[in-house]
Amino acid sequence: MWMNTIVGLIIPWIPGIYLIKKDLKIFLLMGPFASVVAFTFDVVGFHLKFWRISPEREIEMVAALPMYFGVYPILAAFLFFVIKRSHLNRWIWIFVVTLITTIIEVIGVLIGMVHYFNSWNIFWTFISYLLAYLVCYWYFLIVKKHVDV
């Protein structure tokens, strides 16, 4: 579990501190929502037995808990931070951050932290992250109508 905490929580907070200093509002608006989206996707994946995260726990989401407070909200907040400030197309950024998130998971698979079952593979992982970021983007669009982002 210590590896999950270092990789999923502590390391992501190093650039996360930079993000908070640059745009606290985008982090506060997008980070918590991204955590809920990640948790929701994981509940479905664990329930359908598509994946498992080491170390194995009686409540499967416990092993992923550091990621819900680290890598997922920080990557999502960075995505919307660059979408706000970049001249590149937002769909390119969504694809790039989806790819980065998938590569992080590939590393988790290679070092034995993430295990796939029932025909789940890295392609479906990419698709699930893409869907999660699209849900977050939809939320971002709603928030922009009501809050000066």
N, C-alpha and C positions, 0 to 999 in steps of 0.2 A: 504494500500500500504506500510505502514511502516513495517508491518510484513514481506512482501515479500522482502523488502530491508534488514532487519536484517537477516532473515533466508537464503535468496538466494544470498546475496552479502557480508554483513559484516562478518558473522560467517565463511563462506568458505575462506575468505581472511586471517583468522588467520593461518591455516595451509598453505595457499597459499604463505604467506611471507616466511615460511620455505622453501618451494619448490623453490622459486625464488633465495633464498640464496644458495641452493644446486645445482640447475641446471637451470639457467636463459634461456639457449638456448632451452631446451626442452619445457619450458613454452612459449617462444616466437614463437616456431615453431608449437606447437600443440594447445595452448590456443585459438588463433584467429580462427583457422580452426574448432575447436570443437564448438565455438560459432556460426559460420555460419551453421554448421550441425544441431545444436539444433534449431536455428531459422527456418531453412528450414523444419524440422520435425514439429515444432509447427505451422507454416503457414498452412501446409497440415492438421494437426489435428484440428486447429481452423476452417479452411474452411469447412471441412467435418463434423463439429460440433460433434467431438468425445469427446472433453473436453473443459472446461472453467476454468480459473484461477480467483479467487477472489482477489481484488474487480473487478467487471465487469466494463469494459471500452468500449467506442465506438470502439476504435482500440484495439482488444483483446490482441495483443502482448505486449502492454504497461505494463500490470500487470506482465508479465514474464520477462520484461527487466532486472531486477536485476539478474536473473538467467543466462542470456546470458553473463554477465560480472563477475559472481561469481562462482556459484556451477558447471556449465557445463564446462567451460574452466579449472577450477582448478582440478576437478575430472579427466578429460581427460589427463591433463598434468601429474597428479600423476600416472595415469595408465601407461603412457609411460616412466615415471621416474622409476617405479618399473620393468617394462618389460626390460629396459636397464640394470638394476643392479641385477636382481634376477636370481637365478638358477631354479626357478619354471617355468613350461611351460607357455608361453604367453597366451594360451587359458584359462588356469586356472585364470590368472589375469583378462582377459577380462570378464570372467564369474563373478568373485568376484566383480569387479567394477560395472558391470551391476546390480548385486544383490543389492549392496549398494545404487546405484542410484534409483533403484526400491523401496527399503525400505524407502528412503527419500521421495519418492512420496507417498507411502502408508501413511506416517505420514501426509503429506499434505492433502490427502483425508480424513483421520480421523479427522483432526482439521478443515476441511471445507474450505481449501484454493484451493483444486483441486476438480472439479466435472466432472464425466464421463456421457456420453450420447451415444445413438445409438449403444448399445451393446459393447461399449468399456469397458475394465476391466483391472485389474492389470496384467493379463497374457499378454494382448496385449501391455501394458506399458512395461513390461519386454522385449518383442520381439522388440519393437521400440527402446528401449535403446541399446539392443544388436546390432541391425542393425546400429545404429548411431556409436557405438564404433567400429564396423567392418569397416565402412566407414573411420573412423579416423585411424584405423590400416592400411588400404590400403594406405592412405595418408602418414602415417609414413614410410611405406616401400618405397614409392617413394622418400620421403625426404632423407631417409638413403642412397639412391644411389647417391645423389648429394651433400649432406652436411654431414660433420663429426658430427654425433649426439652422 
